[in-house]
């Protein structure tokens, strides 16, 4: 076996190892989301919700974090 063939085999083995790790990570994330998370979607109209869309695009934090913060503030106000 030549050095080039050995190198190719090692590269292929490394590629397979990375693919398996990625598949394992994807499976873990899928199971985690099924057991511990929920998703609620929002839809904005590009014409009538331009002000909201512009505001969201200027946020210094994630949209998800922003929405959670607003909900928690609202919950506190209704205690």
N, C-alpha and C positions, 0 to 999 in steps of 0.2 A: 504494500500500500504506500502510495506516495504521500509526501507532506501535504500536497494540495488536497488529496482525497481525505486525509485525516482532518484537515482544516474545515473542509466542507461538511464532514460528518459532525464535527463539534459545533459548527454554526447551526446546522439543522437541529441538533439536540437542544441547543440554547433557544432556538425559535419555538420548538415544541414545548419546552419548559415554560416559556413566557405565555404561550397560548393556553396552557393548562392553568397557569396562575390567573390569567384574565378570566377564564371560564369559571374558576372557583370563586373569584371575587364577584362576578356577575350573579352567580347562584346565591351567594351569601346576601348580596344586596336585595335580590328579589325576595328571598325568604324574610329578611328583616322588614322590608316594606309591607309585605303581606301580613306580618304579625304585629308590627308596632307603629305603622304609619297609615294615615288616610290622606287623600288628595281631594281638594275642593278647587274647582276651576272657576276662573273669572273670564268674562268676555267683554271687551270694550269695542264700541263702535268708533271707527276712525273719524267719522264726521261729527257726531254729537258728543263724543267723549274726548275731544282733542285736548281740553284743559287738563283732564285727569291723566291722559297719556303723557303729555308734556311734563307734568309734575312727577310722575313715576320715573321718567327717563332722567330726571335731574337728581334723584335720590342719592345720598351718600352711603346708603346701606342697601342690603338686598330687599327686593320686593317682599319676599316671604317674611323677613324680620320686621319690615315696616307694617305689614298687615297684622302680624301677631301683636305688635306694640299697640296698634290702634284698638284691637279687640280687647286687650287687657285693660287699657285706659277706659274703654266703654264699660267693661265689667265692673271696674272699681266705681265708676260713676253711678252704677245701678245697684250698688250694695245697700 
